[in-house]
Amino acid sequence: MKIALNLATHCIETEIRRLFQKAMADYFRADQTRRKALEPRLALLEESFKTFDFGVLRSRCPELAGGTRAAVFLQQHQEGRPLVRIVPL
């Protein structure tokens, strides 16, 4: 699972929260097949809230504070934990 994050106008925490809320809304409007497809995305986004200290992430990686043009992705690490990958442009 790999989720692209758009941090052009806001920070990583806001983007993950926005994506989670959208996925939840989609989940409750979807049929059973689509719900199954959304479950891994929702799980990764939810685990990010439990795992990340967003204040530390923003202070250590300025790209995660927003206003960046770098490509930023949220991925699931092999051990199941969320991982943020920054690809400078």
PyMOL Python script that loads the backbone (N, CA, C, O; Angstrom):
from pymol import cmd

cmd.read_pdbstr("""\
ATOM      1  N   MET A   1       0.854  -1.181   0.000  1.00  0.00           N
ATOM      2  CA  MET A   1       0.000   0.000   0.000  1.00  0.00           C
ATOM      3  C   MET A   1       0.895   1.237   0.000  1.00  0.00           C
ATOM      4  O   MET A   1       1.814   1.361   0.810  1.00  0.00           O
ATOM      5  N   LYS A   2       0.608   2.138  -0.918  1.00  0.00           N
ATOM      6  CA  LYS A   2       1.361   3.386  -1.053  1.00  0.00           C
ATOM      7  C   LYS A   2       0.356   4.493  -1.335  1.00  0.00           C
ATOM      8  O   LYS A   2      -0.416   4.407  -2.290  1.00  0.00           O
ATOM      9  N   ILE A   3       0.364   5.537  -0.503  1.00  0.00           N
ATOM     10  CA  ILE A   3      -0.583   6.642  -0.628  1.00  0.00           C
ATOM     11  C   ILE A   3       0.206   7.928  -0.867  1.00  0.00           C
ATOM     12  O   ILE A   3       1.063   8.290  -0.061  1.00  0.00           O
ATOM     13  N   ALA A   4      -0.077   8.608  -1.960  1.00  0.00           N
ATOM     14  CA  ALA A   4       0.569   9.892  -2.252  1.00  0.00           C
ATOM     15  C   ALA A   4      -0.048  10.968  -1.360  1.00  0.00           C
ATOM     16  O   ALA A   4      -1.267  11.047  -1.205  1.00  0.00           O
ATOM     17  N   LEU A   5       0.825  11.793  -0.777  1.00  0.00           N
ATOM     18  CA  LEU A   5       0.380  12.892   0.083  1.00  0.00           C
ATOM     19  C   LEU A   5       0.659  14.215  -0.633  1.00  0.00           C
ATOM     20  O   LEU A   5       1.754  14.427  -1.154  1.00  0.00           O
ATOM     21  N   ASN A   6      -0.326  15.090  -0.654  1.00  0.00           N
ATOM     22  CA  ASN A   6      -0.163  16.405  -1.260  1.00  0.00           C
ATOM     23  C   ASN A   6       0.096  17.410  -0.137  1.00  0.00           C
ATOM     24  O   ASN A   6      -0.821  17.796   0.588  1.00  0.00           O
ATOM     25  N   LEU A   7       1.349  17.823  -0.004  1.00  0.00           N
ATOM     26  CA  LEU A   7       1.716  18.744   1.070  1.00  0.00           C
ATOM     27  C   LEU A   7       2.014  20.144   0.545  1.00  0.00           C
ATOM     28  O   LEU A   7       2.758  20.900   1.169  1.00  0.00           O
ATOM     29  N   ALA A   8       1.440  20.484  -0.592  1.00  0.00           N
ATOM     30  CA  ALA A   8       1.677  21.793  -1.188  1.00  0.00           C
ATOM     31  C   ALA A   8       1.086  22.922  -0.351  1.00  0.00           C
ATOM     32  O   ALA A   8       1.650  24.015  -0.298  1.00  0.00           O
ATOM     33  N   THR A   9      -0.051  22.664   0.306  1.00  0.00           N
ATOM     34  CA  THR A   9      -0.719  23.751   1.026  1.00  0.00           C
ATOM     35  C   THR A   9      -0.933  23.488   2.506  1.00  0.00           C
ATOM     36  O   THR A   9      -1.420  24.365   3.220  1.00  0.00           O
ATOM     37  N   HIS A  10      -0.579  22.294   2.987  1.00  0.00           N
ATOM     38  CA  HIS A  10      -0.760  21.990   4.404  1.00  0.00           C
ATOM     39  C   HIS A  10       0.205  20.891   4.833  1.00  0.00           C
ATOM     40  O   HIS A  10       0.879  20.284   4.002  1.00  0.00           O
ATOM     41  N   CYS A  11       0.262  20.645   6.123  1.00  0.00           N
ATOM     42  CA  CYS A  11       1.238  19.702   6.692  1.00  0.00           C
ATOM     43  C   CYS A  11       0.764  18.251   6.575  1.00  0.00           C
ATOM     44  O   CYS A  11      -0.367  17.971   6.177  1.00  0.00           O
ATOM     45  N   ILE A  12       1.655  17.361   6.930  1.00  0.00           N
ATOM     46  CA  ILE A  12       1.384  15.924   6.848  1.00  0.00           C
ATOM     47  C   ILE A  12       0.203  15.506   7.723  1.00  0.00           C
ATOM     48  O   ILE A  12      -0.602  14.670   7.314  1.00  0.00           O
ATOM     49  N   GLU A  13       0.094  16.069   8.898  1.00  0.00           N
ATOM     50  CA  GLU A  13      -1.005  15.686   9.792  1.00  0.00           C
ATOM     51  C   GLU A  13      -2.357  16.053   9.182  1.00  0.00           C
ATOM     52  O   GLU A  13      -3.292  15.252   9.210  1.00  0.00           O
ATOM     53  N   THR A  14      -2.457  17.245   8.640  1.00  0.00           N
ATOM     54  CA  THR A  14      -3.701  17.692   8.017  1.00  0.00           C
ATOM     55  C   THR A  14      -4.030  16.835   6.803  1.00  0.00           C
ATOM     56  O   THR A  14      -5.188  16.474   6.595  1.00  0.00           O
ATOM     57  N   GLU A  15      -3.024  16.507   6.003  1.00  0.00           N
ATOM     58  CA  GLU A  15      -3.257  15.696   4.806  1.00  0.00           C
ATOM     59  C   GLU A  15      -3.712  14.288   5.165  1.00  0.00           C
ATOM     60  O   GLU A  15      -4.639  13.765   4.548  1.00  0.00           O
ATOM     61  N   ILE A  16      -3.080  13.675   6.144  1.00  0.00           N
ATOM     62  CA  ILE A  16      -3.481  12.326   6.546  1.00  0.00           C
ATOM     63  C   ILE A  16      -4.896  12.354   7.129  1.00  0.00           C
ATOM     64  O   ILE A  16      -5.694  11.456   6.862  1.00  0.00           O
ATOM     65  N   ARG A  17      -5.204  13.365   7.910  1.00  0.00           N
ATOM     66  CA  ARG A  17      -6.559  13.493   8.472  1.00  0.00           C
ATOM     67  C   ARG A  17      -7.581  13.678   7.345  1.00  0.00           C
ATOM     68  O   ARG A  17      -8.650  13.069   7.373  1.00  0.00           O
ATOM     69  N   ARG A  18      -7.260  14.511   6.363  1.00  0.00           N
ATOM     70  CA  ARG A  18      -8.150  14.760   5.229  1.00  0.00           C
ATOM     71  C   ARG A  18      -8.388  13.467   4.433  1.00  0.00           C
ATOM     72  O   ARG A  18      -9.523  13.157   4.073  1.00  0.00           O
ATOM     73  N   LEU A  19      -7.323  12.726   4.166  1.00  0.00           N
ATOM     74  CA  LEU A  19      -7.445  11.472   3.417  1.00  0.00           C
ATOM     75  C   LEU A  19      -8.233  10.425   4.207  1.00  0.00           C
ATOM     76  O   LEU A  19      -9.010   9.665   3.629  1.00  0.00           O
ATOM     77  N   PHE A  20      -8.035  10.386   5.511  1.00  0.00           N
ATOM     78  CA  PHE A  20      -8.767   9.442   6.352  1.00  0.00           C
ATOM     79  C   PHE A  20     -10.263   9.755   6.332  1.00  0.00           C
ATOM     80  O   PHE A  20     -11.086   8.852   6.179  1.00  0.00           O
ATOM     81  N   GLN A  21     -10.613  11.026   6.485  1.00  0.00           N
ATOM     82  CA  GLN A  21     -12.024  11.417   6.473  1.00  0.00           C
ATOM     83  C   GLN A  21     -12.676  11.113   5.130  1.00  0.00           C
ATOM     84  O   GLN A  21     -13.823  10.670   5.085  1.00  0.00           O
ATOM     85  N   LYS A  22     -11.954  11.346   4.033  1.00  0.00           N
ATOM     86  CA  LYS A  22     -12.492  11.041   2.713  1.00  0.00           C
ATOM     87  C   LYS A  22     -12.676   9.531   2.547  1.00  0.00           C
ATOM     88  O   LYS A  22     -13.706   9.086   2.040  1.00  0.00           O
ATOM     89  N   ALA A  23     -11.697   8.751   2.965  1.00  0.00           N
ATOM     90  CA  ALA A  23     -11.798   7.292   2.845  1.00  0.00           C
ATOM     91  C   ALA A  23     -12.956   6.749   3.687  1.00  0.00           C
ATOM     92  O   ALA A  23     -13.644   5.820   3.265  1.00  0.00           O
ATOM     93  N   MET A  24     -13.173   7.320   4.865  1.00  0.00           N
ATOM     94  CA  MET A  24     -14.294   6.891   5.708  1.00  0.00           C
ATOM     95  C   MET A  24     -15.631   7.211   5.036  1.00  0.00           C
ATOM     96  O   MET A  24     -16.542   6.384   5.034  1.00  0.00           O
ATOM     97  N   ALA A  25     -15.741   8.397   4.473  1.00  0.00           N
ATOM     98  CA  ALA A  25     -16.975   8.771   3.771  1.00  0.00           C
ATOM     99  C   ALA A  25     -17.210   7.843   2.584  1.00  0.00           C
ATOM    100  O   ALA A  25     -18.333   7.392   2.355  1.00  0.00           O
ATOM    101  N   ASP A  26     -16.147   7.558   1.830  1.00  0.00           N
ATOM    102  CA  ASP A  26     -16.261   6.641   0.694  1.00  0.00           C
ATOM    103  C   ASP A  26     -16.658   5.247   1.166  1.00  0.00           C
ATOM    104  O   ASP A  26     -17.464   4.577   0.522  1.00  0.00           O
ATOM    105  N   TYR A  27     -16.099   4.814   2.279  1.00  0.00           N
ATOM    106  CA  TYR A  27     -16.372   3.487   2.824  1.00  0.00           C
ATOM    107  C   TYR A  27     -17.861   3.311   3.125  1.00  0.00           C
ATOM    108  O   TYR A  27     -18.450   2.284   2.789  1.00  0.00           O
ATOM    109  N   PHE A  28     -18.456   4.300   3.747  1.00  0.00           N
ATOM    110  CA  PHE A  28     -19.865   4.175   4.137  1.00  0.00           C
ATOM    111  C   PHE A  28     -20.833   4.361   2.972  1.00  0.00           C
ATOM    112  O   PHE A  28     -22.012   4.025   3.084  1.00  0.00           O
ATOM    113  N   ARG A  29     -20.341   4.891   1.859  1.00  0.00           N
ATOM    114  CA  ARG A  29     -21.179   5.013   0.666  1.00  0.00           C
ATOM    115  C   ARG A  29     -20.997   3.835  -0.280  1.00  0.00           C
ATOM    116  O   ARG A  29     -21.789   3.659  -1.206  1.00  0.00           O
ATOM    117  N   ALA A  30     -19.974   3.032  -0.063  1.00  0.00           N
ATOM    118  CA  ALA A  30     -19.584   1.987  -1.015  1.00  0.00           C
ATOM    119  C   ALA A  30     -20.336   0.678  -0.801  1.00  0.00           C
ATOM    120  O   ALA A  30     -20.929   0.428   0.249  1.00  0.00           O
ATOM    121  N   ASP A  31     -20.283  -0.139  -1.839  1.00  0.00           N
ATOM    122  CA  ASP A  31     -20.814  -1.495  -1.716  1.00  0.00           C
ATOM    123  C   ASP A  31     -19.768  -2.369  -1.024  1.00  0.00           C
ATOM    124  O   ASP A  31     -18.668  -1.906  -0.723  1.00  0.00           O
ATOM    125  N   GLN A  32     -20.107  -3.610  -0.777  1.00  0.00           N
ATOM    126  CA  GLN A  32     -19.245  -4.513  -0.008  1.00  0.00           C
ATOM    127  C   GLN A  32     -17.871  -4.710  -0.662  1.00  0.00           C
ATOM    128  O   GLN A  32     -16.855  -4.748   0.032  1.00  0.00           O
ATOM    129  N   THR A  33     -17.839  -4.832  -1.978  1.00  0.00           N
ATOM    130  CA  THR A  33     -16.574  -5.045  -2.688  1.00  0.00           C
ATOM    131  C   THR A  33     -15.661  -3.836  -2.533  1.00  0.00           C
ATOM    132  O   THR A  33     -14.472  -3.989  -2.253  1.00  0.00           O
ATOM    133  N   ARG A  34     -16.193  -2.665  -2.709  1.00  0.00           N
ATOM    134  CA  ARG A  34     -15.400  -1.423  -2.588  1.00  0.00           C
ATOM    135  C   ARG A  34     -14.950  -1.221  -1.146  1.00  0.00           C
ATOM    136  O   ARG A  34     -13.844  -0.738  -0.905  1.00  0.00           O
ATOM    137  N   ARG A  35     -15.794  -1.586  -0.190  1.00  0.00           N
ATOM    138  CA  ARG A  35     -15.408  -1.477   1.227  1.00  0.00           C
ATOM    139  C   ARG A  35     -14.176  -2.315   1.519  1.00  0.00           C
ATOM    140  O   ARG A  35     -13.261  -1.864   2.207  1.00  0.00           O
ATOM    141  N   LYS A  36     -14.152  -3.535   0.998  1.00  0.00           N
ATOM    142  CA  LYS A  36     -12.990  -4.415   1.205  1.00  0.00           C
ATOM    143  C   LYS A  36     -11.723  -3.780   0.639  1.00  0.00           C
ATOM    144  O   LYS A  36     -10.648  -3.902   1.226  1.00  0.00           O
ATOM    145  N   ALA A  37     -11.848  -3.106  -0.495  1.00  0.00           N
ATOM    146  CA  ALA A  37     -10.699  -2.458  -1.131  1.00  0.00           C
ATOM    147  C   ALA A  37     -10.211  -1.258  -0.316  1.00  0.00           C
ATOM    148  O   ALA A  37      -9.017  -0.959  -0.317  1.00  0.00           O
ATOM    149  N   LEU A  38     -11.111  -0.573   0.374  1.00  0.00           N
ATOM    150  CA  LEU A  38     -10.749   0.603   1.161  1.00  0.00           C
ATOM    151  C   LEU A  38     -10.158   0.262   2.532  1.00  0.00           C
ATOM    152  O   LEU A  38      -9.475   1.093   3.130  1.00  0.00           O
ATOM    153  N   GLU A  39     -10.408  -0.926   3.027  1.00  0.00           N
ATOM    154  CA  GLU A  39      -9.970  -1.283   4.377  1.00  0.00           C
ATOM    155  C   GLU A  39      -8.463  -1.176   4.594  1.00  0.00           C
ATOM    156  O   GLU A  39      -8.062  -0.656   5.636  1.00  0.00           O
ATOM    157  N   PRO A  40      -7.597  -1.634   3.680  1.00  0.00           N
ATOM    158  CA  PRO A  40      -6.156  -1.469   3.903  1.00  0.00           C
ATOM    159  C   PRO A  40      -5.728   0.005   3.952  1.00  0.00           C
ATOM    160  O   PRO A  40      -4.854   0.376   4.736  1.00  0.00           O
ATOM    161  N   ARG A  41      -6.342   0.831   3.119  1.00  0.00           N
ATOM    162  CA  ARG A  41      -6.040   2.275   3.111  1.00  0.00           C
ATOM    163  C   ARG A  41      -6.424   2.894   4.452  1.00  0.00           C
ATOM    164  O   ARG A  41      -5.643   3.630   5.055  1.00  0.00           O
ATOM    165  N   LEU A  42      -7.630   2.589   4.907  1.00  0.00           N
ATOM    166  CA  LEU A  42      -8.080   3.111   6.196  1.00  0.00           C
ATOM    167  C   LEU A  42      -7.179   2.640   7.337  1.00  0.00           C
ATOM    168  O   LEU A  42      -6.865   3.412   8.243  1.00  0.00           O
ATOM    169  N   ALA A  43      -6.770   1.387   7.293  1.00  0.00           N
ATOM    170  CA  ALA A  43      -5.912   0.845   8.352  1.00  0.00           C
ATOM    171  C   ALA A  43      -4.562   1.549   8.382  1.00  0.00           C
ATOM    172  O   ALA A  43      -4.051   1.856   9.459  1.00  0.00           O
ATOM    173  N   LEU A  44      -3.978   1.810   7.210  1.00  0.00           N
ATOM    174  CA  LEU A  44      -2.681   2.494   7.156  1.00  0.00           C
ATOM    175  C   LEU A  44      -2.801   3.933   7.661  1.00  0.00           C
ATOM    176  O   LEU A  44      -1.952   4.401   8.418  1.00  0.00           O
ATOM    177  N   LEU A  45      -3.840   4.618   7.246  1.00  0.00           N
ATOM    178  CA  LEU A  45      -4.041   5.997   7.698  1.00  0.00           C
ATOM    179  C   LEU A  45      -4.282   6.048   9.210  1.00  0.00           C
ATOM    180  O   LEU A  45      -3.734   6.909   9.898  1.00  0.00           O
ATOM    181  N   GLU A  46      -5.094   5.134   9.719  1.00  0.00           N
ATOM    182  CA  GLU A  46      -5.370   5.096  11.158  1.00  0.00           C
ATOM    183  C   GLU A  46      -4.105   4.762  11.951  1.00  0.00           C
ATOM    184  O   GLU A  46      -3.852   5.361  12.996  1.00  0.00           O
ATOM    185  N   GLU A  47      -3.327   3.825  11.465  1.00  0.00           N
ATOM    186  CA  GLU A  47      -2.082   3.455  12.152  1.00  0.00           C
ATOM    187  C   GLU A  47      -1.105   4.623  12.179  1.00  0.00           C
ATOM    188  O   GLU A  47      -0.318   4.749  13.116  1.00  0.00           O
ATOM    189  N   SER A  48      -1.146   5.463  11.176  1.00  0.00           N
ATOM    190  CA  SER A  48      -0.288   6.660  11.143  1.00  0.00           C
ATOM    191  C   SER A  48      -0.599   7.579  12.314  1.00  0.00           C
ATOM    192  O   SER A  48       0.313   8.127  12.935  1.00  0.00           O
ATOM    193  N   PHE A  49      -1.884   7.753  12.620  1.00  0.00           N
ATOM    194  CA  PHE A  49      -2.269   8.588  13.759  1.00  0.00           C
ATOM    195  C   PHE A  49      -1.753   8.011  15.072  1.00  0.00           C
ATOM    196  O   PHE A  49      -1.362   8.756  15.971  1.00  0.00           O
ATOM    197  N   LYS A  50      -1.752   6.697  15.182  1.00  0.00           N
ATOM    198  CA  LYS A  50      -1.305   6.042  16.411  1.00  0.00           C
ATOM    199  C   LYS A  50       0.217   6.051  16.555  1.00  0.00           C
ATOM    200  O   LYS A  50       0.736   6.067  17.672  1.00  0.00           O
ATOM    201  N   THR A  51       0.929   6.042  15.435  1.00  0.00           N
ATOM    202  CA  THR A  51       2.371   5.836  15.435  1.00  0.00           C
ATOM    203  C   THR A  51       3.177   7.129  15.397  1.00  0.00           C
ATOM    204  O   THR A  51       4.145   7.283  16.141  1.00  0.00           O
ATOM    205  N   PHE A  52       2.781   8.054  14.535  1.00  0.00           N
ATOM    206  CA  PHE A  52       3.597   9.242  14.292  1.00  0.00           C
ATOM    207  C   PHE A  52       3.430  10.312  15.361  1.00  0.00           C
ATOM    208  O   PHE A  52       2.335  10.530  15.878  1.00  0.00           O
ATOM    209  N   ASP A  53       4.518  10.964  15.676  1.00  0.00           N
ATOM    210  CA  ASP A  53       4.506  12.203  16.452  1.00  0.00           C
ATOM    211  C   ASP A  53       4.657  13.304  15.407  1.00  0.00           C
ATOM    212  O   ASP A  53       5.773  13.619  14.992  1.00  0.00           O
ATOM    213  N   PHE A  54       3.552  13.884  14.986  1.00  0.00           N
ATOM    214  CA  PHE A  54       3.562  14.814  13.874  1.00  0.00           C
ATOM    215  C   PHE A  54       4.402  16.058  14.142  1.00  0.00           C
ATOM    216  O   PHE A  54       5.024  16.589  13.222  1.00  0.00           O
ATOM    217  N   GLY A  55       4.430  16.523  15.366  1.00  0.00           N
ATOM    218  CA  GLY A  55       5.256  17.676  15.702  1.00  0.00           C
ATOM    219  C   GLY A  55       6.729  17.395  15.454  1.00  0.00           C
ATOM    220  O   GLY A  55       7.443  18.238  14.910  1.00  0.00           O
ATOM    221  N   VAL A  56       7.176  16.234  15.845  1.00  0.00           N
ATOM    222  CA  VAL A  56       8.575  15.840  15.628  1.00  0.00           C
ATOM    223  C   VAL A  56       8.847  15.688  14.131  1.00  0.00           C
ATOM    224  O   VAL A  56       9.874  16.151  13.635  1.00  0.00           O
ATOM    225  N   LEU A  57       7.940  15.048  13.424  1.00  0.00           N
ATOM    226  CA  LEU A  57       8.127  14.881  11.977  1.00  0.00           C
ATOM    227  C   LEU A  57       8.262  16.230  11.276  1.00  0.00           C
ATOM    228  O   LEU A  57       9.146  16.405  10.438  1.00  0.00           O
ATOM    229  N   ARG A  58       7.396  17.180  11.611  1.00  0.00           N
ATOM    230  CA  ARG A  58       7.446  18.498  10.973  1.00  0.00           C
ATOM    231  C   ARG A  58       8.728  19.239  11.314  1.00  0.00           C
ATOM    232  O   ARG A  58       9.282  19.945  10.472  1.00  0.00           O
ATOM    233  N   SER A  59       9.199  19.085  12.540  1.00  0.00           N
ATOM    234  CA  SER A  59      10.410  19.815  12.934  1.00  0.00           C
ATOM    235  C   SER A  59      11.671  19.195  12.333  1.00  0.00           C
ATOM    236  O   SER A  59      12.625  19.914  12.036  1.00  0.00           O
ATOM    237  N   ARG A  60      11.690  17.889  12.151  1.00  0.00           N
ATOM    238  CA  ARG A  60      12.873  17.214  11.601  1.00  0.00           C
ATOM    239  C   ARG A  60      12.919  17.227  10.080  1.00  0.00           C
ATOM    240  O   ARG A  60      13.999  17.208   9.490  1.00  0.00           O
ATOM    241  N   CYS A  61      11.765  17.259   9.452  1.00  0.00           N
ATOM    242  CA  CYS A  61      11.689  17.223   7.990  1.00  0.00           C
ATOM    243  C   CYS A  61      10.835  18.390   7.510  1.00  0.00           C
ATOM    244  O   CYS A  61       9.608  18.284   7.490  1.00  0.00           O
ATOM    245  N   PRO A  62      11.452  19.492   7.127  1.00  0.00           N
ATOM    246  CA  PRO A  62      10.679  20.673   6.715  1.00  0.00           C
ATOM    247  C   PRO A  62       9.692  20.393   5.584  1.00  0.00           C
ATOM    248  O   PRO A  62       8.683  21.086   5.455  1.00  0.00           O
ATOM    249  N   GLU A  63       9.977  19.387   4.768  1.00  0.00           N
ATOM    250  CA  GLU A  63       9.060  19.045   3.675  1.00  0.00           C
ATOM    251  C   GLU A  63       7.696  18.605   4.207  1.00  0.00           C
ATOM    252  O   GLU A  63       6.685  18.741   3.517  1.00  0.00           O
ATOM    253  N   LEU A  64       7.669  18.082   5.425  1.00  0.00           N
ATOM    254  CA  LEU A  64       6.421  17.579   5.998  1.00  0.00           C
ATOM    255  C   LEU A  64       5.593  18.666   6.685  1.00  0.00           C
ATOM    256  O   LEU A  64       4.472  18.418   7.130  1.00  0.00           O
ATOM    257  N   ALA A  65       6.158  19.875   6.766  1.00  0.00           N
ATOM    258  CA  ALA A  65       5.443  20.989   7.388  1.00  0.00           C
ATOM    259  C   ALA A  65       4.506  21.690   6.406  1.00  0.00           C
ATOM    260  O   ALA A  65       3.735  22.565   6.799  1.00  0.00           O
ATOM    261  N   GLY A  66       4.572  21.313   5.150  1.00  0.00           N
ATOM    262  CA  GLY A  66       3.708  21.914   4.143  1.00  0.00           C
ATOM    263  C   GLY A  66       4.463  22.892   3.263  1.00  0.00           C
ATOM    264  O   GLY A  66       5.573  23.316   3.585  1.00  0.00           O
ATOM    265  N   GLY A  67       3.845  23.241   2.152  1.00  0.00           N
ATOM    266  CA  GLY A  67       4.456  24.166   1.218  1.00  0.00           C
ATOM    267  C   GLY A  67       5.581  23.549   0.415  1.00  0.00           C
ATOM    268  O   GLY A  67       6.452  24.266  -0.077  1.00  0.00           O
ATOM    269  N   THR A  68       5.580  22.242   0.273  1.00  0.00           N
ATOM    270  CA  THR A  68       6.649  21.568  -0.445  1.00  0.00           C
ATOM    271  C   THR A  68       6.177  21.083  -1.804  1.00  0.00           C
ATOM    272  O   THR A  68       4.995  20.810  -2.013  1.00  0.00           O
ATOM    273  N   ARG A  69       7.130  20.981  -2.724  1.00  0.00           N
ATOM    274  CA  ARG A  69       6.827  20.393  -4.024  1.00  0.00           C
ATOM    275  C   ARG A  69       7.397  18.988  -4.126  1.00  0.00           C
ATOM    276  O   ARG A  69       7.261  18.338  -5.163  1.00  0.00           O
ATOM    277  N   ALA A  70       8.030  18.514  -3.065  1.00  0.00           N
ATOM    278  CA  ALA A  70       8.573  17.155  -3.065  1.00  0.00           C
ATOM    279  C   ALA A  70       7.431  16.143  -3.130  1.00  0.00           C
ATOM    280  O   ALA A  70       6.326  16.401  -2.654  1.00  0.00           O
ATOM    281  N   ALA A  71       7.713  15.011  -3.716  1.00  0.00           N
ATOM    282  CA  ALA A  71       6.739  13.917  -3.725  1.00  0.00           C
ATOM    283  C   ALA A  71       6.846  13.203  -2.376  1.00  0.00           C
ATOM    284  O   ALA A  71       7.927  12.756  -1.991  1.00  0.00           O
ATOM    285  N   VAL A  72       5.740  13.100  -1.671  1.00  0.00           N
ATOM    286  CA  VAL A  72       5.720  12.473  -0.345  1.00  0.00           C
ATOM    287  C   VAL A  72       4.703  11.336  -0.377  1.00  0.00           C
ATOM    288  O   VAL A  72       3.580  11.494  -0.856  1.00  0.00           O
ATOM    289  N   PHE A  73       5.130  10.186   0.146  1.00  0.00           N
ATOM    290  CA  PHE A  73       4.275   9.006   0.138  1.00  0.00           C
ATOM    291  C   PHE A  73       4.191   8.403   1.530  1.00  0.00           C
ATOM    292  O   PHE A  73       5.161   8.415   2.288  1.00  0.00           O
ATOM    293  N   LEU A  74       3.033   7.884   1.849  1.00  0.00           N
ATOM    294  CA  LEU A  74       2.814   7.110   3.061  1.00  0.00           C
ATOM    295  C   LEU A  74       2.743   5.656   2.616  1.00  0.00           C
ATOM    296  O   LEU A  74       1.939   5.300   1.754  1.00  0.00           O
ATOM    297  N   GLN A  75       3.583   4.825   3.206  1.00  0.00           N
ATOM    298  CA  GLN A  75       3.646   3.421   2.831  1.00  0.00           C
ATOM    299  C   GLN A  75       3.568   2.559   4.067  1.00  0.00           C
ATOM    300  O   GLN A  75       3.764   3.027   5.188  1.00  0.00           O
ATOM    301  N   GLN A  76       3.280   1.303   3.847  1.00  0.00           N
ATOM    302  CA  GLN A  76       3.294   0.348   4.943  1.00  0.00           C
ATOM    303  C   GLN A  76       4.635  -0.371   4.922  1.00  0.00           C
ATOM    304  O   GLN A  76       4.994  -1.009   3.933  1.00  0.00           O
ATOM    305  N   HIS A  77       5.370  -0.263   6.021  1.00  0.00           N
ATOM    306  CA  HIS A  77       6.653  -0.938   6.160  1.00  0.00           C
ATOM    307  C   HIS A  77       6.416  -2.439   6.208  1.00  0.00           C
ATOM    308  O   HIS A  77       5.311  -2.887   6.512  1.00  0.00           O
ATOM    309  N   GLN A  78       7.439  -3.208   5.913  1.00  0.00           N
ATOM    310  CA  GLN A  78       7.312  -4.669   5.924  1.00  0.00           C
ATOM    311  C   GLN A  78       6.787  -5.190   7.251  1.00  0.00           C
ATOM    312  O   GLN A  78       6.092  -6.204   7.285  1.00  0.00           O
ATOM    313  N   GLU A  79       7.106  -4.520   8.325  1.00  0.00           N
ATOM    314  CA  GLU A  79       6.658  -4.952   9.656  1.00  0.00           C
ATOM    315  C   GLU A  79       5.262  -4.440   9.993  1.00  0.00           C
ATOM    316  O   GLU A  79       4.786  -4.636  11.111  1.00  0.00           O
ATOM    317  N   GLY A  80       4.605  -3.790   9.046  1.00  0.00           N
ATOM    318  CA  GLY A  80       3.247  -3.319   9.253  1.00  0.00           C
ATOM    319  C   GLY A  80       3.131  -1.885   9.735  1.00  0.00           C
ATOM    320  O   GLY A  80       2.039  -1.318   9.758  1.00  0.00           O
ATOM    321  N   ARG A  81       4.261  -1.297  10.122  1.00  0.00           N
ATOM    322  CA  ARG A  81       4.226   0.090  10.596  1.00  0.00           C
ATOM    323  C   ARG A  81       4.183   1.067   9.411  1.00  0.00           C
ATOM    324  O   ARG A  81       4.669   0.744   8.327  1.00  0.00           O
ATOM    325  N   PRO A  82       3.609   2.247   9.610  1.00  0.00           N
ATOM    326  CA  PRO A  82       3.609   3.238   8.539  1.00  0.00           C
ATOM    327  C   PRO A  82       5.009   3.845   8.357  1.00  0.00           C
ATOM    328  O   PRO A  82       5.796   3.927   9.300  1.00  0.00           O
ATOM    329  N   LEU A  83       5.287   4.257   7.143  1.00  0.00           N
ATOM    330  CA  LEU A  83       6.575   4.819   6.771  1.00  0.00           C
ATOM    331  C   LEU A  83       6.309   5.987   5.840  1.00  0.00           C
ATOM    332  O   LEU A  83       5.462   5.897   4.952  1.00  0.00           O
ATOM    333  N   VAL A  84       7.032   7.088   6.038  1.00  0.00           N
ATOM    334  CA  VAL A  84       6.914   8.249   5.151  1.00  0.00           C
ATOM    335  C   VAL A  84       8.147   8.274   4.264  1.00  0.00           C
ATOM    336  O   VAL A  84       9.276   8.188   4.748  1.00  0.00           O
ATOM    337  N   ARG A  85       7.923   8.391   2.970  1.00  0.00           N
ATOM    338  CA  ARG A  85       9.022   8.468   2.006  1.00  0.00           C
ATOM    339  C   ARG A  85       8.936   9.825   1.286  1.00  0.00           C
ATOM    340  O   ARG A  85       7.893  10.195   0.746  1.00  0.00           O
ATOM    341  N   ILE A  86      10.050  10.543   1.295  1.00  0.00           N
ATOM    342  CA  ILE A  86      10.125  11.859   0.629  1.00  0.00           C
ATOM    343  C   ILE A  86      11.045  11.721  -0.579  1.00  0.00           C
ATOM    344  O   ILE A  86      12.183  11.265  -0.459  1.00  0.00           O
ATOM    345  N   VAL A  87      10.539  12.119  -1.737  1.00  0.00           N
ATOM    346  CA  VAL A  87      11.324  12.077  -2.964  1.00  0.00           C
ATOM    347  C   VAL A  87      11.471  13.530  -3.445  1.00  0.00           C
ATOM    348  O   VAL A  87      10.520  14.110  -3.969  1.00  0.00           O
ATOM    349  N   PRO A  88      12.664  14.112  -3.266  1.00  0.00           N
ATOM    350  CA  PRO A  88      12.867  15.491  -3.695  1.00  0.00           C
ATOM    351  C   PRO A  88      12.684  15.630  -5.213  1.00  0.00           C
ATOM    352  O   PRO A  88      13.035  14.728  -5.974  1.00  0.00           O
ATOM    353  N   LEU A  89      12.138  16.756  -5.633  1.00  0.00           N
ATOM    354  CA  LEU A  89      11.961  17.003  -7.070  1.00  0.00           C
ATOM    355  C   LEU A  89      13.082  17.835  -7.615  1.00  0.00           C
ATOM    356  O   LEU A  89      13.099  18.142  -8.807  1.00  0.00           O
TER     357      LEU A  89
END
""", "prot")
cmd.dss("prot")
cmd.show_as("cartoon", "prot")
cmd.util.cbc("prot")
cmd.orient("prot")
